[in-house]
Amino acid sequence: MRVAVTGATGHVGSNLVRALQQRGDQVRVLIRDRADALAGLEVERVRGSVGDAEALQRLFAGVDVVYHLAAMISISGDPHGHVRATNVDGTRRVATAALAAGVRRMVHCSSVHAFDLYVPGGEGEQRVDESWPRVPDAAPHFAYDRSKAAGERALHEVIAAGLDMDFQGRPFGPMPQLMAISEFTTKVHAICMHCGELATFSHRTTKSQELVLLGETESYVPLCRGCFNAARAVPTGNP
């Protein structure tokens, strides 16, 4: 299996890379600067960061599974915005790039700090699982905790983005009826792979006219309205 790993130079990431290699996977890793933790390992290396869209495209090209572990930890807040840029915006870009590359599965490594442990509970010990409330994106919660919870929300937005329209920009299936009867609607977005703005359109880069393509042969790119209209103006075999 061909896999890609972000955050491969960290403690968890470097051990994951070794475990993947031991089971026979072909591993490609994203390297931002130093890679001492991977010394002696025969892995394919892509230089860049989770903020580099071109590096992510190279990282995910032809892989089956993505393991996203890259994160920035801080105990002194986020005065320069690097924590949020990595843990929230970076996660969104990784998920968007993985979706565009046709990756079959993405595994996102979050943190126990994403859970709001200040939520009042009942008497005795409380079991924290996936249904536990996440940290709200506001003070007095720590910047790192907020960023990990916000990173999960960003990932969910990418998963949902584009599902209300087909590849030609037309309302998808029952969406018009659902929009009409809904009391509240929240529009979610991905990130445009061309300009980096918010994206709401799924542009197909192949000539297939099937409404939905399934499997590894699908090829979609999230685009903003401007880039989508520009791409549609270029003949690709689509009407």
Protein Blocks (a to p, Z undefined) as FASTA:
>chain_A
ZZddehklmmklmmmmmmmmmnopacddddfkbcklmgoiacdddeddfklmklmmmmmg
opabdcdfbdcddfebjfnommmmmmmmmmmmmmmmmmmnopabdcddddfklpcfkbcc
dehjddddfklccdddbdfbdfklmmmmmmmmmmmmmmmgoplpcfkopaehjlmmmmmm
pmbdcddddddfknopacfbdcdfbfbfbfbdgdjkbccddddfklmmmmmmpcghiZZ
